[in-house]
Amino acid sequence: MIYDFHTHTFLSDGVLSPMELVRRAQVSGYAVLGIADHASEGNMELIISVLIKESRLVKQHWDIRLLVGVELTHVPPTTIAHLAEEARELGAEFVVVHGESPVEPVPPGTNLAAVTAPAVDILAHPGLITVEAARQAAAQGVFLEISARQGHSLANGHVSRVARETGAPLLLNTDAHGPENLLTEEFARVVAAGAGLDPAETEQMLVANPQLLLQRIDSR
């Protein structure tokens, strides 16, 4: 059972349509696929409205759950809380924030703004996140991402160490932009081991924490 809450389609910079990505994920053994295309004020409504329609079709015909999300990307940190609330009001089931990856010029302060925003669920590839921000994530229940994506994964070891110190919850996501980026269970465990997680921590990240997030989503 594979859970992945961070993927992209041609609604932003991915290569597949939402429905094709869902179908490929289903064939790959996914239980849950979260699509969170890059978004800001200008395109958020379009992305969410399209994904809501696709999720209805998936629910009627296939045994995989499609979650409707957005990834707030390179937005000014002071706008994150408002934009996340707006995304929820438009129908997003979960909100991801594009964290301070070591390979992109994300505005400083993004990580802290994300983990203190009530409507944010996941801080993606948070790079060299501070202990202060990780403590806020633990307090707010914001999941820190261990990334399977090249480049963003460079800081996985740091993220796992800080999460262990502070109790911040972890999720493994792909940040997939094409079918070749989708997970297998074997590769998910390789990424977890590379991040320095022990077997118990790996099970928590791959199985228990996705269930916690799903319960949160379903309770809204």
N, C-alpha and C positions, 0 to 999 in steps of 0.2 A: 504494500500500500504506500504510494508515494504522494506526498503533499508538497505543493509548490505554490507560494503566494506572490510570486514576483516574476511575471513574464510580459512580453511585449508583442504586439501585432503591427500590421501596417497602419493602424490608427495612430501610431507614432513612428518609431524607427525600426520596428520588426519587419520581417519579410513575408509572414503569412497572414491570411485573414483570421479573424477570431475563430470561426468555425473550423478551419483547417488545423489550427493549433490545438483546439480542443480534441479533434479526432485523432491527431497524432499522439497527443498525451494519453488519450484513452487506450490506444493500441500499445503504448509503452508501459501500461500498468498503473497509471495515475488514478488515485481516488478523488483528489481535489486539485483543480487548477485555478489559480487566481491570476486574472489578467489585470495588470496595473500599468497602463500605457502612460507615457510621459505627459504631464498636464500642468497647466496653469490656468489663470482666469479665462483666457480666450478660447481654449479648446475643451475644457472640462465637461461642459454640458453635452457636447457632441459625443465624446468618448463614452460617457456613462449611459447616454440614451441608446447608443448602438449596442453596448454590451448587455444592457437589460433585455433588449429584444432577443439577442443571441442566447442568453441564459435561459429564457423561457423555452426556446426551441430545444436546447440541450436537455432540459429537465423532462420534456415530453418524450424524448426518443432514446437517450443514452444513459448508461450507468456510470456517469462521471459527473461530479458537481463542478459547475463553473461559477466562480465568485467574481462579482463586478467590483473593480477597484480602480484607483488612479495612483500614479506616482508623481507627487509634487516635485518638480525637477528644476534646480537652479533658480528658485524663486527667492526674493528677499526674505531673510529669516523673520522679519517682523510681520510678514503676511501669512506665515505658515498656519497659525492657529485659525485665522479667519477662513483661509482657503480650505482647510481640512473640514471645518464645519459646513462650508458651502457644498463640498463634495458629498458629505453625508446627506444633506438636505436634498441634493439632486438624485440620490438613490444609490450612491456607492456603498457597498457592504463593508469595505475596509479601505483604509488610507495608508499608503506608503509614502515616506519622504526620502528623497534621494540624498543620502548622507554624504559626509565629507570624505569621499573616496580619495586614496592617495594618487589616483591617476586622472583626476578631473579638477578644474578650478571652481569647486563648490564654494559659495560665499561662507566665510568664517562665521561661526555662530549658528549654522544650520542644525548641527547635531543637538545642541542644547535647546533651541527653539522647538525642534520636533518632539523631544522627549518630555517637554512640559506642555504640549498642546493636547487638550483633552480628547480631541477627535482623531488623533494619530494612533495607528496600531503597530506599525513596523517602521523602524529606522534602517533603511537599506545600506549595505556596505559602509559602515560608519567610520572606516579608516582608523586613525589614531585617536579614537574617542577618549575623552578624559574620564577619570574616575568620577568626577562630579556629575557629568552627564549620564554615566552608566548608573549611578545611584538614583538619579531622577528617573531613568528608565525603569529601574526596579520598583520604585515607589509608585509610578504611574501605570505599570504593567505594559510598557511599550517593549515589543520584541526587538532585539538587536539581531541583525542578519549576519550569518556566516554565508559568504557568497561562493558559489561554484563557478563564477565568471572570472575569466582571465583578467588580470589587472586589479580588479576590485578585491580579489582574494588575497592580495599581498599582505593585507593587515589582519587576516583571519586569526592568526596566532595571538596578536595583541587583543583583538576583540574577545576571544575566548578567555584569556587571562583576566581581563578587566571584568567580564561577566561573572567569572568564578569568584572574584574578590567582592563584588557588590551584590550578587544575587540577581542580576538582570537576566531575564529569560532570553533564550536563543532560538532562532529558526534557521534552517538551511533552505535557501532559495537559489534558483538558477540565474535569475535576471536574463532568461532566455530571449534571444532575438531571432532565433531560427530553430528548426527542428533538431539540428545537431547539438543544441545546447540542453535539450531535455535530459532529465535525470534517469538513471537506473538505481535500484536499491544498492547495488554493489558500489557504484561511483559515489553515491551519497555518503556511504560509510568511509570511503577513501578520503573524501573532503573533510569529514569530521575528524578522522585520525590525523590528517595533515594540519588541522587547526589545533591539535593537542588535546582533544577531548578523549576521556576514558570511556569504556563501554557504557557505564551508567549514564554519563552525561550525553553520550550519543543517542541513547534510547530516549532520554528526556527531550532532546532537540528534535528528533525525527518522528516521534510518535506522540508523546504526552503533550508537548507544547502546541503542536498543530490542533490537537483536540481541544485544548484550552481556548485557542483563538476561535475555533469554530463554535464552541459554546457561547463565547462572548458575542459573536456575530448573530447567532440564533436567538439570543436573549434580548436583542435590541428591538 
